[in-house]
Amino acid sequence: MSFFSIKKYNWLKIGLGIILSLITLLVLFYSSIYFGLWGKLPSKKDLSDLKQQQATQILDINNDLLGKVYRLDRQNITYKQFPKHLIDALIATEDARFYEHDGIDSRSLFRVFFKTILQADKSSGGGSTITLQLAKNLYGRKDYGYLSIVVNKLRESIVASRIEAIYSKKEILTLYLNTVPFSDNTYGIESAAQKFFNKTTQDLNLAEAATLIGSLKANHSYNPRLFPERSQLRRDVVITQMLKYNYITEKEAEEAMQNNILLDYQYYNPNQGIAPYFRAQVIKEANKIIAENKLVKANGKGYEIYTDGLKIHTTLDINLQQHAEAAVKKHLTKLQKAFEEAYGNLAPWKKDSTLIYKTLKTTAYYKRLKQQKLSEQQLQDSLKLKRKIKVFNWEGNQTKNLSVLDSITHYLKFLNTGMLSVEPQTGGIRAYVGGINYNFFKYDHITQSKRQVGSTFKPIVYTTAIENGMPACTYYSNKAITYTDADNWKPKNASKNNPSDLNYSLETALSNSINTIAVKVMHDTGIEKTIDMAKAMGITSSIEPVPAIALGVSSFSVLELATAYTTFVNQSIPSQAYFITKIEDKNGKLLYQHKPKTSTQKAYSDHTRQIMLEMMKETVNSGTARRLRSTFNLPNAIAGKTGTTQDNKDGWFVGITPNLVNIIWVGNDQQIGFKTTRQGQGAKSALPIFGYFMQALNNHPDFNFITKANFENSTPKVLEELSCPPTKEDGFLKRIFGKKEDEEQSFKKEEKKKKGFFDFLKKKK
């Protein structure tokens, strides 16, 4: 053998050795990944029992989606729910050979490997199949330093081959579309369809499906909400690919590309979207139900709302809710402006340093500064330091350069509200507005807040009196009385237009909300009896046994007051408000069903109920709520009661219709009252919200079951008892010789003396 032949042989031997060594290294490298030296890989058993986090859906009474609760915004659906053009768009764009390969594109895989190792090209990715992408979506990627992309790709190829061995192509597509990340932190096609187009996946048209599939290339860069033009160009690329692979015709492609993307974006963030206060309360109620009923999964662990994909069916009507929120915004936008103008530059939120610093000290920012043990000067400097802050305004949220003190003064001025609409026959909550903006004001004014109820307590006083035998045509003078055993308390009337020589029937006194008479009625009936009646009607808060409760100095929640007022249109039985009708698991299995409380315990007689309802109808027809007729022109069957508290701090209105009881409160969280009673009385501050709400309902035939409903017909006996003149003037001799000065008397002594006076007339329930 010649020298050159030997040399050639040696080089061949060396070359083969290198190749064999590389192959051995590759095999060892691959084996190290396969056998888990770079981290455990999911087995076929693991893959056959995939458990993915899913968003819990909160649904309204008609199964419309109110919102979602999640750590990952994902909802799983079946293959049958995918429209054909969605599948075609995905395959044409992401993996044209999907039905032909076994999940791995070997050429792409080796290209990535060699470019990364030999050429140090970190951008050599690409060529992933749908199955490989699914593997990445399911298990994510880890950091392995310089070899990260190679290790991750090989790990994904192993997982992908196992997926292909377990699942059919349809099942792989289903898993992929249920897990793939879309824009705005959204996972899975169903969540994306609902968020961007407010529809289910099966209702997506070709253009919409192409838009969502197009965003998969880079879900931020092609976000249709943030970058509509860029997203539209990408949508057209997807449609062009579908045409290229003969999934659609040229005509279909042209039609799909001719229009701009039209989004119907839904905010499922807890702080945004429809009924956020209600949804927050539903989460609390659902957790309570899960705990009390010991609802557990097959593994014995309790259900987790944020990950287990439950379906929580609620009592809310999304359509009623939208009108309620619109009514609140329409009225409070105007009322807030008037509230600020009335105070001008002397407003407490500008001038009252005690109030400002009292509020400041409750903030988390101030507490953090105090913990740092700063000097007084450093503390003041920090509080005055300006920064860009997004703040609430009715005209639209704004970003302003404000200090913490500026922010405090900005938010101190706002009026807030609580509005609740309850179906009295069942207690189902149909509309729920807990405040003016959940993003900026988390405090719920329906369940968390308790405020003085003012004159909305008077119907309880009158109900007690009538139930205890007081004739409906009993007359009282509106003359003020000083109660000597109650710190010489002398209740006064808001109106100066009530002559002291006139006597008013109970109906007139209630419908015109005459304070002095309400106290006298309770005086003659009894404080304890009045409190007992309030409890029987569903009030759970403590009520101090003092004369002033007749004027509503006690504090109740909106929810409590709603319970009490349902008795007037629910056969005298208080209806307990509830939120959730049923809870299902992610597969539709029923976990919990609400069972209505079938109490037949009447708080008072039907006779009393009909009398009270007639009186409160008169409040709307000719009393303090007559604006519903004169200004809002509402023809509906409505009974109601206005309420205003001392210093005009709280405005209330209760609007009763046969099938809906509505409670509305308006006020300031820091107890800053309205400048004048004219502006702050419930008829001006709260009633218009109900007026706008009912006007909106009257414009939609879908709400005829509310707007066209009529109250029960009162019995002839009830109508006869109420058929008396509204007022009765004092006789000539009484006017001449009667006492002109204010009377004085002991409330307790009078109560004891009069106790039981009407008992012989008491009606049986």
Residue pairs with C-beta under 8 A, 6 or more apart in sequence:
1 9
30 154
32 38
33 41
33 151
33 154
33 155
33 158
34 41
34 158
38 144
38 151
38 155
39 142
39 155
41 155
41 158
41 159
42 138
42 139
42 159
42 162
43 162
44 162
44 165
44 166
47 159
47 162
47 163
47 166
48 166
50 138
50 175
52 74
52 76
52 138
52 178
52 179
53 70
53 71
53 72
53 74
53 306
53 307
53 309
54 70
54 72
54 74
54 75
54 76
54 307
54 308
54 309
54 586
55 68
55 69
55 70
55 72
55 73
55 74
55 75
55 191
55 268
55 309
56 68
56 69
56 70
56 305
56 306
56 308
56 309
56 310
56 311
56 312
57 65
57 68
57 75
57 309
57 310
57 311
57 312
58 65
58 66
58 67
58 68
58 69
58 279
58 282
58 312
58 314
59 65
59 66
59 311
59 312
59 313
59 314
60 66
60 314
60 316
60 317
60 318
60 321
61 313
61 314
61 315
61 316
61 317
61 428
61 430
61 581
62 317
62 318
63 313
64 318
65 194
65 266
66 273
66 274
66 275
66 278
66 279
66 314
66 316
66 318
67 268
67 270
67 273
67 274
67 275
67 276
67 279
68 75
68 191
68 268
69 270
69 279
69 283
69 305
69 306
70 306
70 307
71 306
71 307
72 187
72 307
73 185
73 186
73 187
73 188
73 191
73 195
73 268
74 178
74 179
74 186
74 187
74 188
74 191
74 309
75 178
75 188
75 190
75 191
75 194
75 309
76 178
76 188
76 190
76 309
76 586
77 174
77 178
77 188
77 189
77 190
77 200
77 201
78 174
79 170
79 171
79 173
79 174
81 190
81 200
81 201
81 202
82 173
82 174
82 177
82 189
82 201
82 202
83 201
83 202
83 204
83 209
85 205
85 206
85 209
85 210
85 242
85 247
85 248
86 177
86 189
86 201
86 204
86 209
86 213
87 173
88 242
88 245
88 247
88 248
89 206
89 209
89 210
89 213
89 238
89 239
89 241
89 242
89 247
90 130
90 173
90 176
90 177
90 213
91 98
91 99
91 130
91 245
92 238
92 241
92 242
92 244
92 245
92 247
93 213
93 214
93 216
93 217
93 237
93 238
93 241
93 242
94 130
94 133
94 213
94 216
95 129
95 130
96 245
97 105
97 129
98 129
98 130
98 169
99 169
101 129
102 161
102 164
103 129
103 131
103 132
103 160
103 161
103 163
103 164
103 172
104 129
104 131
104 132
104 157
104 160
104 161
105 127
105 128
105 129
105 132
107 127
108 126
108 127
108 128
109 127
109 153
109 154
109 157
111 124
111 127
112 124
112 125
112 126
112 127
112 149
112 150
112 153
113 150
113 153
113 154
115 121
115 124
116 122
116 124
116 149
116 150
117 150
122 149
124 149
125 149
125 153
128 136
128 156
129 160
130 172
130 173
130 176
131 160
131 163
131 164
131 172
131 176
132 153
132 156
132 157
132 160
133 176
133 180
134 160
134 163
134 172
134 175
134 176
134 179
134 180
135 155
135 156
135 157
135 159
135 160
135 163
136 152
136 156
137 176
137 179
137 180
137 181
138 159
138 175
138 179
139 155
139 159
141 148
141 152
142 148
142 151
142 152
144 151
144 152
163 172
163 175
164 172
167 175
177 188
177 189
178 188
178 189
178 190
179 187
179 188
180 187
180 188
180 189
180 216
181 187
181 219
182 188
182 189
182 191
182 192
182 195
182 212
182 215
182 216
182 219
183 192
183 196
183 215
183 219
183 220
183 222
183 223
183 224
183 225
183 226
184 195
184 223
184 225
186 192
186 195
189 201
189 212
190 200
190 201
192 212
193 199
193 200
193 201
193 203
193 204
193 208
193 212
194 200
194 266
194 268
195 265
195 266
195 268
196 208
196 211
196 212
196 224
196 225
196 263
196 264
196 265
196 266
197 204
197 208
197 263
197 264
198 264
198 265
198 266
199 208
199 264
204 212
205 256
206 239
206 248
206 252
206 255
206 256
207 235
207 239
207 256
207 257
207 259
207 261
210 235
210 236
210 238
210 239
210 242
210 256
211 224
211 231
211 232
211 234
211 235
211 238
211 261
213 238
214 222
214 231
214 234
214 235
214 237
214 238
215 222
215 223
215 224
215 231
215 234
217 234
220 226
221 227
221 230
222 230
222 231
222 234
223 231
224 231
224 232
224 261
224 263
225 263
225 265
228 260
228 261
228 263
231 261
232 260
232 261
235 257
235 261
236 257
239 248
239 253
239 256
239 257
240 253
242 248
242 253
243 249
243 250
243 253
248 256
266 273
267 273
270 276
270 279
270 280
270 438
271 438
271 439
272 438
272 439
273 279
274 318
274 321
274 322
274 325
275 316
275 318
275 321
275 325
275 432
275 433
276 434
276 438
276 439
277 432
277 433
277 434
277 435
277 438
277 444
277 446
278 314
278 316
278 321
278 429
278 432
278 434
278 579
280 434
280 438
280 444
281 432
281 434
281 444
281 446
281 447
281 579
282 312
282 314
282 579
282 580
283 305
285 579
285 580
286 305
286 310
286 312
286 580
286 583
287 305
289 295
289 580
289 583
289 592
290 302
290 303
290 305
290 583
291 302
293 591
293 592
294 302
295 302
295 303
295 583
295 591
295 592
296 302
296 303
297 303
297 308
297 585
303 310
303 585
303 591
308 585
308 586
309 585
309 586
310 583
310 584
310 585
310 586
310 591
311 583
311 584
311 585
311 586
311 588
312 580
312 583
313 580
313 581
313 582
313 583
313 584
314 429
314 579
314 580
314 581
315 423
315 426
315 428
315 429
315 430
315 578
315 579
315 580
315 581
316 429
316 430
316 431
316 432
316 579
317 430
317 431
319 700
319 702
319 703
320 421
320 430
320 431
320 697
320 703
321 430
321 431
321 432
321 433
323 431
323 693
323 696
323 697
324 419
324 421
324 431
324 432
324 433
324 693
325 433
326 692
326 696
327 419
327 689
327 690
327 691
327 692
327 693
327 696
328 417
328 419
328 433
328 436
328 689
329 394
330 692
331 688
331 689
331 692
332 394
332 415
332 417
332 436
332 666
332 689
333 394
333 395
335 415
335 666
335 685
335 688
336 394
336 413
336 414
336 415
338 679
339 413
339 415
339 674
339 675
339 679
340 347
340 413
342 674
342 675
342 676
342 679
343 675
345 351
347 413
348 355
348 412
348 672
349 355
349 356
349 409
349 412
349 413
349 672
350 409
355 412
355 670
355 672
356 405
356 408
356 409
356 412
359 408
359 412
359 670
360 366
360 383
360 404
360 405
360 408
361 367
363 404
363 408
365 404
366 383
366 404
369 379
369 382
369 383
370 379
374 382
382 404
383 403
383 404
383 405
384 403
384 404
384 405
385 403
385 404
386 401
386 402
386 403
386 406
387 401
387 402
387 403
388 399
388 400
388 401
389 399
389 400
389 401
389 402
389 407
390 397
390 398
390 399
391 397
391 398
391 399
391 400
391 402
391 407
391 410
391 411
391 440
392 411
392 414
392 436
392 437
392 439
392 440
392 441
400 406
402 410
411 440
412 668
412 670
412 672
413 668
413 672
414 436
414 441
414 668
414 669
415 436
415 666
415 667
415 668
415 685
416 435
416 436
416 441
416 443
416 445
416 666
416 667
416 668
416 669
417 433
417 435
417 436
417 445
417 664
417 665
417 666
417 667
417 686
417 689
418 433
418 434
418 435
418 444
418 445
418 446
418 449
418 558
418 663
418 664
418 665
419 431
419 432
419 433
419 446
419 558
419 662
419 663
419 664
419 665
419 689
419 693
420 429
420 431
420 432
420 433
420 446
420 558
420 559
420 562
420 577
420 662
420 663
420 664
421 429
421 430
421 431
421 432
421 660
421 661
421 662
422 428
422 429
422 430
422 562
422 566
422 575
422 577
422 660
422 661
422 662
422 663
423 429
423 430
423 575
423 659
423 660
423 661
424 565
424 566
424 568
424 569
424 570
424 575
424 659
424 660
424 661
425 569
425 570
425 575
425 659
426 575
426 596
427 563
427 566
427 575
427 576
427 577
427 578
427 596
427 597
428 577
428 578
428 581
429 577
429 578
429 579
430 660
431 662
432 446
433 446
434 444
434 445
434 446
434 447
435 441
435 442
435 443
435 444
435 445
441 669
443 449
443 669
445 558
445 665
446 557
446 558
446 559
447 557
447 558
447 559
448 557
449 557
449 558
449 665
450 541
450 555
450 556
450 557
451 555
451 556
451 645
451 649
451 650
451 665
451 667
452 552
452 553
452 554
452 555
452 645
452 646
452 649
452 650
453 552
453 554
453 555
453 556
453 561
453 643
453 645
453 650
453 652
454 551
454 552
454 643
454 644
454 645
454 650
454 652
454 682
455 513
455 515
455 518
455 551
455 552
455 641
455 642
455 643
455 644
455 652
455 682
456 552
456 561
456 641
456 642
456 643
456 652
456 654
456 682
457 534
457 549
457 550
457 551
457 552
457 554
457 643
458 510
458 513
458 518
458 550
458 551
458 552
458 641
459 510
459 565
459 568
459 612
459 615
459 616
459 641
460 530
460 533
460 534
460 537
460 539
460 564
461 518
461 521
461 522
461 525
461 530
461 550
462 506
462 510
462 518
462 521
462 612
462 615
463 533
463 537
463 604
463 608
463 612
464 522
464 525
464 526
464 529
464 530
464 532
464 533
465 474
465 506
465 521
465 522
465 524
465 525
465 758
466 472
466 506
466 604
466 608
466 611
466 612
467 533
467 604
467 605
467 608
467 762
467 763
468 525
468 526
468 529
468 758
468 759
468 762
469 757
469 758
469 759
469 760
469 761
469 762
469 763
470 506
470 521
470 524
470 525
470 758
470 761
471 721
471 758
471 761
472 505
472 506
472 507
472 611
472 718
472 721
472 722
472 724
473 505
473 506
473 721
473 722
473 724
474 505
474 506
475 503
475 504
475 505
475 728
476 503
476 504
476 506
476 509
476 516
476 517
476 520
476 521
477 500
477 501
477 502
477 503
477 504
477 517
477 730
478 493
478 498
478 500
478 502
478 504
478 509
478 514
478 516
478 517
479 500
479 516
479 742
479 743
480 490
480 491
480 492
480 493
480 516
480 742
481 490
481 491
481 516
481 519
481 520
481 742
481 743
481 744
481 745
482 488
482 489
482 490
482 742
482 743
482 744
482 745
483 489
483 490
483 519
483 547
483 744
483 745
483 746
483 747
484 744
484 745
484 746
485 746
485 747
485 748
485 749
486 546
486 547
486 548
486 747
489 547
489 548
490 742
491 515
491 516
491 519
491 547
491 548
491 550
491 551
492 515
492 516
493 514
493 515
493 516
494 513
494 515
494 644
494 677
494 681
495 512
495 514
498 504
498 512
498 514
501 729
501 730
501 734
501 735
502 727
502 728
502 729
502 730
503 727
503 728
503 729
503 730
504 512
504 514
504 517
504 726
504 727
505 724
505 725
505 726
505 727
505 728
506 521
506 615
507 614
507 615
507 618
507 722
507 726
508 514
508 618
508 726
508 727
509 517
509 518
509 521
510 518
510 615
510 616
510 618
510 619
510 623
510 641
511 615
511 616
511 618
511 619
511 622
511 623
511 624
512 623
512 624
513 619
513 623
513 624
513 641
513 642
515 551
518 550
518 551
519 547
519 550
519 551
521 550
522 530
522 547
522 549
522 550
523 547
523 747
523 750
523 751
523 754
524 750
524 754
524 757
524 758
525 758
526 751
526 754
526 755
527 545
527 546
527 547
527 549
527 751
528 545
530 549
530 550
531 543
531 545
531 549
533 603
533 604
534 543
534 564
536 574
536 603
536 604
537 563
537 564
537 567
537 574
537 603
538 560
538 563
538 564
538 566
538 567
538 574
538 576
538 603
539 556
539 560
539 561
539 563
539 564
540 560
541 554
541 555
541 556
541 557
541 560
542 554
543 549
543 554
544 553
544 554
546 553
547 747
552 643
552 645
553 645
553 646
558 663
558 665
559 577
561 654
561 663
562 577
562 661
562 663
563 574
563 575
563 576
563 577
564 574
565 654
565 656
565 661
565 663
566 573
566 574
566 575
566 661
567 573
567 574
567 575
567 603
567 604
567 609
568 609
568 612
568 613
568 616
568 639
568 656
568 661
569 613
569 656
569 657
569 658
569 659
569 661
569 711
571 602
571 606
571 609
572 602
572 603
572 604
572 605
572 606
572 608
572 609
572 765
573 599
573 600
573 601
573 602
573 603
574 603
576 597
578 594
580 592
580 594
581 593
581 594
582 590
582 591
582 592
582 593
582 594
583 590
583 591
583 592
584 590
584 591
585 591
602 765
604 765
605 763
605 764
605 765
606 765
607 715
607 717
607 718
607 763
608 763
610 712
610 714
610 715
610 718
611 714
611 718
611 721
611 722
613 639
613 656
613 711
613 714
614 714
614 718
614 719
614 722
615 722
616 639
616 640
616 641
616 656
617 637
617 638
617 639
617 711
619 625
619 639
619 640
619 641
619 642
620 626
620 628
620 629
620 638
620 639
620 640
621 629
624 641
624 642
624 681
624 682
624 683
625 640
625 641
625 642
625 653
625 683
625 687
627 683
627 687
627 688
627 691
628 634
628 638
628 640
628 655
628 687
628 690
628 691
628 694
631 691
632 688
632 691
632 692
632 694
632 695
634 691
634 694
634 695
634 698
635 698
636 657
636 694
636 698
636 707
637 657
637 658
637 709
637 710
637 711
638 655
638 656
638 657
638 694
639 656
639 657
639 711
640 653
640 654
640 655
640 656
640 687
640 690
641 652
641 653
641 654
642 652
642 653
642 654
642 681
642 682
642 683
642 686
642 687
643 650
643 651
643 652
643 653
643 654
643 682
643 686
644 650
644 651
644 652
644 677
644 680
644 681
644 682
644 685
647 673
648 673
648 674
648 675
648 676
648 677
648 679
648 680
648 681
649 667
649 668
649 671
649 672
649 673
649 674
649 680
650 665
650 666
650 667
651 665
651 666
651 667
651 674
651 680
651 681
651 682
651 684
651 685
651 686
652 663
652 664
652 665
652 666
652 682
652 686
653 662
653 663
653 664
653 682
653 683
653 686
653 687
653 689
653 690
654 661
654 662
654 663
654 664
655 661
655 662
655 664
655 687
655 690
655 694
656 662
657 706
657 707
657 709
658 709
658 710
658 711
658 712
659 705
659 706
659 709
660 706
662 690
662 693
664 686
664 687
664 689
664 690
665 686
666 682
666 685
666 686
666 689
667 685
673 680
674 680
674 685
678 684
679 685
694 707
697 703
697 706
697 707
698 707
729 735
730 738
